[in-house]
Amino acid sequence: MTEYLDRSGLTELQLTFLDHAGEWLETIKGADCRIKPGASGKSKSFEISVKPQHQESFTISIFAEPGQIVVFFEGWHQHFSPAEENISVEEACRNALGLMEEGISGQCKLVVKKASGKGYRWSLYLCKEDKWVPYSVVGLLFYNYFGRRTKEELINRLR
C-alpha cells in the first residue's frame, strides 16, 4: 500500500512511521484506507486516512510532517513530536499507532457536540475496565453559539 509513495526527502520520523503504518493498514477490515502525498507548502508530507463504512463511526486521518505526526479523529487531534516530547522517533511512531489502534478497535469513543449541524467540541473517551474514562477535549473558540445543539457518540469497530 505504501510502495507508490515517493520516499525521497522524507525524514527519519516519516519513514519509520510509513513503514509501521503500511503494515498496520493492511490489517484493517471494513474501511476505505488510503495513503496520499500531503500538500503542506514547501515541506514533504503525507496523509493516511481510514474511513469506516458505518454511519456511527468516525474518520481517522494521520498527517506525517517532517517533525511531527498528527492523529485526527474527526475534529479531535493529538500531536506526536519526538523533539518536543523528548522521546525517540520509534516511540513517537508507536504512540501514534497505539492511538490509531484504539481508534479503530472500539476502545475509544468520540463524543461530538454540534451547533447547527457543525462540530464545535470533540471529547475522546477511552475504555478502561469496562468504563469510559475521559482522555481529552478539543474545541472551537468561535462557532454558532445560537445554533440548535445536538450530540453524537461515535465508535469504530473495525477489529
HELIX and SHEET records of a PDB file:
HELIX    1   1 GLU A   12  LEU A   25  1                                  14    
HELIX    2   2 PRO A   82  GLU A   85  1                                   4    
HELIX    3   3 VAL A   89  SER A  105  1                                  17    
SHEET    1   A 5 ALA A  31  PRO A  37  0                                        
SHEET    2   A 5 PHE A  46  PRO A  52 -1                                        
SHEET    3   A 5 ILE A  60  ALA A  64 -1                                        
SHEET    4   A 5 ILE A  69  PHE A  73 -1                                        
SHEET    5   A 5 TRP A  76  PHE A  80 -1                                        
SHEET    1   B 4 LYS A 131  GLY A 139  0                                        
SHEET    2   B 4 LYS A 118  LYS A 128 -1                                        
SHEET    3   B 4 CYS A 108  ALA A 115 -1                                        
SHEET    4   B 4 ARG A 149  LEU A 154 -1                                        
END                                                                             
